Amino acid sequence: MKTFISNIFLTMVWVMLTMKLSYENIIFGFVVSYFVLWGIQRNNKEARYFKMIPKSIDFVWCFIKQVVVGSVKLGYDIITPSHYMKPGIVAVPLDAKTDLEITMLANAITLTPGTTSIAVSEDKCTLYVYCVYIDDDKQKTIDDIKNTLEKKLLEVIR
């Protein structure tokens, strides 16, 4: 948290030195100060901040990809005369343990077109997900959820 505050502080110093308050200048100052702080603390093994930012960007890109693919798939299925939907419910075993991790994963799944989180088991080890497109092998659908959204989300949170 201290590193993030330092990054914000250096960004504000950059904005004051350049005397230009614009989105581009703020983003540029943030990126430059990020790399300055990284250069200073790159040998610090506890610098989680510098690992979290790239992993967060990776998760966002993965999520956007899932949303786009799901939207295109559903849109194609809607405008064509034949339907390729094979709806069903799958039980996804969770690696996520805390309430925050489970809630964020369930929300990410629900925001992805074609999937909806239904419930979490009492022992918080299984998430039930309704999928519009289930492969003949349900395990492939489960692995797709675990290896994309859950894996990348847990990399960011933990």
N, C-alpha and C positions, 0 to 999 in steps of 0.2 A: 504494500500500500504506500510505503514511503517513496518507493521508486516512481509510482504513478503520480504522486503529488509533486515530486521533483520534476517529472516530465511536464506537468501542467505549468509549474513555476517557470521553467526554462522557456516554455512556449510563450508565456506572457512577457517574459523579458525580451524575447525575440520580437514580439509585436510592438512593444514599447520602443525598442531600438530602431525598428524600421518605420515607426509611426504610420503604419498602414493597417487598418482594421478591416480585413476582408477574409472570407472563408478560405481562399487559396493561401493567403499568408499564414493564417492560423494552422491549417493543415501542414503546410511546409515547415513551419516552426515546430510543430509536434513531431513530425518525422525526423527532422534534423536533431532535435533534442533527444529523441528516442535512441538514435544511433550514437550520439555523444555519450549518453548514459550507458549504453551497451559497451562502448569502447572503454569506459572507465571501470565497469563492473564485470567485464567478460570472464575474468578468472574466478569470480564469486560463484561458488557452486549453489548457493541458496537464492540466486537471482531468478526466481520463478516468473517474474514479470516478462522477461525477454523470451521465455518459452511459450507463455500464454498467448501473446499477441498473434504470432504466426498460426498457432493452433486454432485460435478464435476465427481468424480469417479463413482457414481451411474448413472449419465447421460451417461457416456462413456460405462458402462456395458449394459445399456438399448439399446443404439444405436448399439453396437456390436451384441447384441441378435437380434435386428430387422434386421440387415444386414444378419446374418447367417440364420435366419428363412426365410427371403425373397429369399435368394440365393438357399436354399434347395428346397423351394416350386417351384421356377421357374425352377431349374434344373430337378426336378422330372417331372414337366409338359412337359419339352422339350424332355426327353428321353422316356416317355411313349407314346403309340399310341393315347390315348384319351387325349383331352385337357379339363382342368377344369377352364380355364380362363373365367372370366366374366368381361370384361373391361368396364370402365365407368368413369365419372367425378363426383366428390362429392364437395359440397361447405362446407368448414370447417369454422365455426364461430371462430374468433380469440380472445383469451384472451391477446395475444401479442399486444402491442400498439406501441412501437417505431419501427423505421426502422431497427435498429440492431436486435431486437427480431424477427421481421417478416422475415428478410433476413436469419438469422441463422436457423430458423425453416424451411423455404423453402429449404435451402440447405441440411439440415438433411433429410428432406422428399425425396428430389431428389436423395440423395446418397443411400437411402434404395432401394434395388432391388424391382421392381414391382410398384413403385410409382414415380410420377414426379409432381412437382409443376408447374402449368401452369400460373396462374395470381393471382394478388391481386386486390380486388375491389377498386374502387376510394376512398371510405371512409375508407379503410384499416381495415375493420371489417370482411372480408371473404377472405379465401384463397381457390382457386380452384385447386384441386388435381386430376390428372389422376391416376387411380388405375387399375392394371391388374386383381386383384381379389377383386370384390365387393360382399359382402354378400347380400342375398336377402333383408335384412333389411339394407338400406344404413346408418342408424343411428349407427349401430354397427361399421361400417368402420370409421365413423366420430369420434365416441367415442374412438376407438382404437388409432387414431392419437392424439386426445386431451389428453387422459389419459397416454400416454407413452411419446412420444417425446416432445410435447408442455409443458406438466406439468413439466417434469424434466428439460427441458431447461430453463423455467422461474424460477425455483427454483435456478438455478445456476446464472443466470443473475441478478435477482432482489435481 
